[in-house]
Amino acid sequence: MKKYRFEISETSIREAVMNPSRVDRKDDQMLALKPLDREYALRVVYRMVNDNIVVVTFYPVRRERFNV
C-alpha cells in the first residue's frame, strides 16, 4: 500500500510484528516498532485473538519520537 509517500508491504508489517525493535503494550493491544529508514519507523498495532495475530492498524512514525 502506498499512501503519504510511504510504500508499506505486507512483508514489512509481518517483519515488524515478528521481529520488532521495540514492543509496547496498551491494554490488550501490542504496539510493535520497526525502523523503515533513517527517519521513519513502522508502528503496527495488533492483538492476539485465539492464538492468531490480528493487525488493527499500522502507520509510519518519526523514529526520534519513539527513540527507535
C-alpha positions as CSV (number, residue, x, y, z in Angstrom):
1,M,0.0,0.0,0.0
2,K,1.3,3.4,-0.9
3,K,0.0,6.5,1.0
4,Y,1.6,9.6,2.3
5,R,4.8,8.9,0.3
6,F,5.3,5.5,2.0
7,E,5.0,2.1,0.5
8,I,4.3,-0.4,3.2
9,S,4.3,-4.1,2.1
10,E,2.7,-7.0,3.9
11,T,6.2,-8.4,4.4
12,S,7.2,-5.2,6.2
13,I,4.2,-5.5,8.5
14,R,4.9,-9.2,9.2
15,E,8.6,-8.3,9.9
16,A,7.6,-5.6,12.4
17,V,5.3,-8.0,14.3
18,M,7.6,-11.0,14.2
19,N,11.0,-9.2,14.7
20,P,10.3,-5.7,16.2
21,S,12.9,-3.3,17.5
22,R,10.5,-2.5,20.4
23,V,7.1,-3.6,21.6
24,D,4.9,-1.6,23.9
25,R,1.6,-2.8,25.4
26,K,-1.6,-0.9,25.8
27,D,-4.5,-2.9,27.4
28,D,-5.0,-5.9,25.1
29,Q,-3.1,-4.3,22.2
30,M,0.6,-4.7,21.3
31,L,2.4,-1.9,19.6
32,A,5.4,-3.0,17.6
33,L,8.0,-0.7,16.1
34,K,10.5,-1.4,13.3
35,P,12.7,1.1,11.5
36,L,11.9,1.8,7.9
37,D,14.7,4.1,7.1
38,R,16.9,6.7,8.9
39,E,13.9,9.0,9.7
40,Y,10.9,6.8,10.0
41,A,9.8,3.6,11.7
42,L,6.7,1.4,11.1
43,R,4.3,1.1,14.0
44,V,1.9,-1.9,13.9
45,V,-0.9,-2.2,16.4
46,Y,-2.1,-5.7,16.8
47,R,-3.8,-8.1,19.3
48,M,-3.8,-11.8,19.9
49,V,-7.2,-13.5,19.3
50,N,-7.4,-17.2,19.8
51,D,-3.6,-17.6,19.2
52,N,-3.9,-15.6,16.0
53,I,-2.3,-12.2,15.4
54,V,-4.9,-9.6,14.3
55,V,-3.5,-6.4,12.9
56,V,-5.6,-3.4,14.0
57,T,-3.7,-0.7,12.1
58,F,-0.2,0.3,11.0
59,Y,1.4,3.7,10.2
60,P,4.8,5.4,9.8
61,V,6.1,7.4,12.8
62,R,9.2,9.5,13.2
63,R,12.0,7.4,14.8
64,E,13.1,10.3,17.0
65,R,9.7,10.5,18.7
66,F,9.9,6.9,19.8
67,N,13.7,6.6,20.3
68,V,14.0,3.7,17.8
